[in-house]
Amino acid sequence: MSLDEPSLARLMAASQRGDRAAYRALLGDCRTWLARYFARRIAPHQVDDLIQETLVSMHRKLATWDSDRAFLPWLAAIARYRWIDMLRRQRDEAELGDNDAAVGAEDEAVHARLSLDHLLALLPPKQAQAITLVKIEGASIAEASRICGQSESLVKVNIHRGLKKLSQYIESE
């Protein structure tokens, strides 16, 4: 099992040439990578179905991958589209009545929190902690300084740098 970009790209190139053993290995490695990718995004009981849907989509799009480009971003794009499709299906299946409006709002809050947690996980821990304490939980800079064990100025710097990185991540998506 090799989940690094060059190994996956080699397996994909061999798969495009018709190498069945390489394709089986690629599917196994992609399954492992997708399990990690979806683990933070959806409920555990939905992971296997979404992995399967993504692998089927990958199979259909096999010929579209360009060997001059990276493999993992290509796979991540397919996974992201399948994930969004699944979220849309869930939203469409949940026909909201007058009494169900609050449940819909809770679902949106849960998805927003999962997205926020995912973004914060991309930051260095001290930046994520400072942003969480001050911007999300409403702590003062002084309180965050005590909790983080950092000077107030360092907490401010971590917040500034972290928010800047987050906006770059979001803009790149």
KEMIMAR-709453 format. One line per 8 residues: for each residue x, y, z of N, C-alpha, C. Coordinates in pm, whole numbers. Example, Ala and Ser with C-alpha at 12.3 -4.5 7.8 and 13.67 -1.06 7.14 Angstrom:
1319:-569:780:1230:-450:780:1320:-330:780; 1285:-225:708:1367:-106:714:1290:3:787
END
This chain:
85:-117:0:0:0:0:89:123:0; 65:211:-96:146:331:-108:54:449:-138; 38:535:-39:-56:644:-55:13:775:-94; 137:767:-137:205:889:-177:173:919:-323; 181:1045:-359:145:1092:-492:218:1019:-604; 352:1007:-601:419:940:-713:375:795:-732; 356:722:-623:314:582:-635:174:571:-691; 84:656:-642:-53:653:-694:-56:694:-841
23:792:-878:28:835:-1019:80:723:-1108; 181:650:-1060:234:536:-1138:128:428:-1155; 57:397:-1046:-49:297:-1054:-160:342:-1149; -193:469:-1144:-298:521:-1232:-255:513:-1378; -131:551:-1406:-81:546:-1544:-83:401:-1595; -40:308:-1510:-41:167:-1549:-185:118:-1568; -276:165:-1485:-417:128:-1498:-474:178:-1630; -437:297:-1669:-485:351:-1796:-433:270:-1914
-317:207:-1895:-261:122:-2001:-320:-19:-1999; -408:-48:-1902:-474:-178:-1899:-415:-277:-1801; -324:-238:-1715:-263:-327:-1616:-364:-354:-1504; -421:-474:-1504:-526:-508:-1406:-474:-514:-1263; -354:-565:-1245:-297:-574:-1110:-275:-433:-1054; -226:-344:-1138:-205:-205:-1095:-339:-141:-1060; -441:-172:-1138:-573:-114:-1114:-630:-164:-981; -615:-294:-952:-661:-347:-823:-587:-280:-708
-455:-264:-723:-377:-197:-618:-420:-51:-603; -445:16:-715:-490:155:-712:-623:166:-639; -717:78:-670:-847:83:-603:-833:63:-452; -748:-30:-412:-725:-53:-269:-666:69:-200; -565:129:-265:-503:248:-207:-600:366:-204; -678:379:-311:-777:488:-316:-884:468:-209; -923:343:-187:-1022:314:-82:-970:361:54; -844:333:84:-785:375:211:-780:528:219
-736:592:112:-726:738:111:-864:801:126; -962:747:55:-1098:802:62:-1160:782:201; -1129:670:266:-1181:648:401:-1132:758:494; -1006:794:480:-952:904:562:-1015:1037:522; -1033:1058:393:-1089:1183:343:-1232:1205:394; -1313:1099:389:-1453:1111:429:-1475:1100:579; -1379:1048:653:-1397:1025:796:-1437:1151:871; -1385:1265:832:-1416:1391:901:-1539:1460:842
-1589:1411:732:-1693:1484:661:-1833:1426:678; -1842:1296:704:-1974:1233:710:-1981:1134:825; -2102:1090:851:-2124:991:957:-2056:860:919; -2002:790:1017:-1928:665:989:-2008:562:911; -2139:553:933:-2218:451:863:-2238:484:714; -2200:604:671:-2216:643:531:-2086:634:451; -1976:613:520:-1844:618:456:-1830:514:344; -1865:390:372:-1846:284:272:-1925:310:144
-2049:354:158:-2130:383:39:-2070:496:-43; -2023:599:25:-1966:713:-46:-1832:677:-110; -1755:592:-45:-1630:544:-105:-1663:468:-233; -1763:381:-226:-1800:302:-343:-1846:391:-458; -1929:490:-427:-1975:583:-531:-1857:657:-594; -1763:696:-511:-1646:770:-560:-1560:681:-647; -1540:556:-607:-1460:465:-688:-1526:437:-823; -1658:426:-823:-1730:407:-950:-1711:531:-1039
-1723:649:-980:-1701:772:-1058:-1558:779:-1109; -1463:739:-1025:-1323:738:-1067:-1305:643:-1186; -1369:527:-1178:-1360:430:-1288:-1413:490:-1418; -1528:558:-1407:-1588:619:-1527:-1499:729:-1584; -1425:797:-1498:-1342:910:-1540:-1196:870:-1562; -1167:741:-1558:-1030:692:-1567:-953:753:-1684; -1014:763:-1797:-946:814:-1916:-923:965:-1912; -989:1035:-1820:-976:1181:-1817:-855:1229:-1740
-793:1141:-1661:-677:1184:-1583:-559:1205:-1677; -493:1318:-1661:-377:1354:-1741:-251:1325:-1659; -163:1242:-1711:-43:1202:-1636:54:1317:-1612; 33:1431:-1677:117:1548:-1651:70:1623:-1527; -44:1583:-1472:-99:1651:-1354:-97:1555:-1235; -109:1611:-1116:-107:1530:-993:-234:1445:-984; -221:1326:-926:-333:1234:-914:-425:1268:-797; -368:1294:-679:-451:1314:-560:-549:1431:-572
-510:1545:-627:-611:1651:-644:-724:1609:-737; -691:1529:-838:-794:1478:-930:-891:1389:-853; -837:1298:-772:-921:1209:-692:-1001:1289:-589; -937:1387:-526:-1005:1468:-426:-1121:1546:-487; -1105:1592:-609:-1215:1664:-677:-1334:1571:-699; -1307:1450:-743:-1415:1353:-763:-1483:1322:-629; -1402:1302:-524:-1456:1272:-391:-1541:1387:-340; -1493:1507:-361:-1566:1625:-315:-1702:1635:-386
-1707:1610:-516:-1834:1615:-589:-1930:1507:-540; -1878:1387:-515:-1965:1279:-465:-2019:1316:-327; -1934:1375:-242:-1974:1416:-107:-2084:1521:-115; -2066:1620:-201:-2166:1725:-217:-2297:1666:-270; -2287:1574:-366:-2407:1508:-417:-2481:1435:-305; -2406:1368:-217:-2468:1296:-106:-2537:1394:-11; -2474:1506:17:-2535:1606:105:-2663:1663:42; -2661:1684:-88:-2780:1733:-157:-2893:1631:-151
-2858:1503:-171:-2961:1399:-164:-3024:1395:-25; -2940:1406:77:-2992:1406:214:-3084:1524:238; -3045:1639:188:-3127:1759:206:-3260:1743:132; -3254:1689:10:-3376:1672:-68:-3468:1567:-8; -3410:1463:53:-3492:1358:113:-3562:1405:239; -3504:1501:306:-3563:1552:429:-3658:1666:396; -3781:1630:360:-3881:1733:331:-3922:1795:463; -3897:1924:474:-3924:1992:600:-4069:2034:610
-4130:2001:722:-4263:2049:754:-4249:2169:848; -4360:2226:892:-4354:2341:981:-4283:2309:1111; -4302:2187:1163:-4242:2151:1291:-4097:2105:1277; -4052:2085:1156:-3918:2032:1134:-3814:2141:1106; -3852:2266:1102:-3760:2374:1065:-3640:2379:1158; -3660:2356:1285:-3548:2363:1379:-3448:2251:1354; -3496:2135:1313:-3405:2023:1284:-3316:2058:1166; -3373:2122:1063:-3294:2164:948:-3185:2261:989
-3220:2353:1078:-3121:2450:1125:-3010:2380:1203; -3046:2279:1282:-2945:2203:1355:-2852:2130:1259; -2910:2070:1154:-2827:2001:1055:-2728:2096:990; -2776:2215:954:-2687:2313:893:-2577:2352:991; -2612:2367:1118:-2512:2402:1218:-2408:2291:1233; -2454:2167:1227:-2361:2054:1238:-2266:2052:1118; -2322:2071:997:-2237:2072:878:-2140:2190:881; -2188:2304:928:-2100:2421:937:-1987:2394:1037
-2021:2332:1150:-1919:2303:1251:-1818:2201:1198; -1866:2099:1125:-1774:2001:1067:-1681:2067:966; -1735:2158:886:-1652:2229:789:-1550:2316:860; -1595:2385:966:-1505:2470:1042:-1396:2387:1109; -1433:2275:1168:-1333:2187:1231:-1232:2138:1128; -1280:2105:1009:-1191:2060:902:-1091:2171:866; -1140:2293:851:-1052:2405:817:-952:2432:929; -998:2430:1053:-908:2456:1165:-800:2348:1177
-833:2227:1136:-734:2118:1141:-620:2142:1042; -640:2228:944:-536:2259:847:-433:2357:902; -468:2423:1012:-380:2523:1071:-287:2462:1176; -176:2531:1205:-94:2488:1319:-180:2494:1447; -157:2404:1541:-244:2394:1659:-260:2524:1738; -152:2601:1755:-162:2726:1833:-250:2828:1764; -245:2834:1630:-331:2926:1556:-477:2883:1568; -501:2753:1552:-638:2701:1562:-695:2725:1702
-612:2703:1803:-657:2722:1941:-691:2869:1967; -607:2960:1922:-632:3103:1943:-760:3147:1873; -778:3104:1749:-899:3140:1674:-1023:3082:1742; -1016:2956:1784:-1129:2892:1850:-1167:2966:1978; -1068:2997:2060:-1097:3063:2187:-1156:3203:2168; -1093:3284:2083:-1133:3424:2072:-1249:3444:1976; -1239:3388:1857:-1338:3417:1753:-1462:3329:1761; -1448:3208:1813:-1563:3117:1816:-1627:3113:1955
-1543:3097:2058:-1597:3085:2194:-1614:3220:2263; -1558:3327:2205:-1577:3461:2260:-1490:3498:2377; -1380:3427:2396:-1287:3462:2504:-1214:3591:2469; -1170:3661:2570:-1091:3782:2547:-948:3740:2511; -872:3836:2459:-732:3809:2427:-657:3769:2554; -687:3836:2666:-619:3806:2793:-652:3663:2839; -780:3624:2827:-818:3488:2866:-752:3385:2775; -752:3411:2647:-688:3319:2552:-539:3309:2581
-479:3421:2617:-335:3423:2650:-306:3329:2767; -390:3337:2870:-371:3250:2987:-390:3103:2950; -494:3074:2874:-526:2936:2839:-418:2877:2748; -373:2956:2650:-274:2908:2552:-133:2908:2608; -110:2986:2714:25:2997:2767:115:3081:2676; 54:3177:2607:127:3265:2516:103:3409:2557; 190:3499:2513:167:3640:2539:45:3687:2461; -14:3797:2504:-130:3850:2434:-96:3885:2289
26:3943:2269:64:3977:2132:76:3854:2045; 128:3744:2100:142:3622:2020:4:3563:1987; -90:3574:2080:-225:3528:2052:-284:3608:1936; -264:3740:1937:-314:3825:1828:-249:3789:1695; -118:3765:1700:-44:3727:1578:-96:3593:1526; -116:3496:1615:-167:3365:1574:-307:3376:1513; -390:3461:1570:-525:3481:1514:-514:3542:1375; -433:3647:1363:-418:3714:1233:-365:3619:1126
-257:3548:1158:-198:3455:1061:-292:3339:1029; -359:3288:1130:-451:3177:1108:-568:3216:1020; -626:3333:1046:-738:3379:962:-693:3406:820; -572:3455:805:-518:3479:671:-503:3346:596; -449:3244:664:-435:3112:602:-571:3052:567; -667:3067:658:-801:3014:633:-863:3078:510; -848:3209:498:-906:3275:381:-836:3231:253; -706:3202:260:-636:3150:143:-686:3011:106
-709:2925:206:-762:2790:181:-898:2800:115; -983:2886:170:-1119:2898:119:-1119:2953:-24; -1037:3054:-49:-1030:3112:-183:-977:3010:-284; -885:2925:-242:-829:2826:-336:-930:2717:-370; -1028:2694:-283:-1133:2595:-310:-1226:2651:-414
END
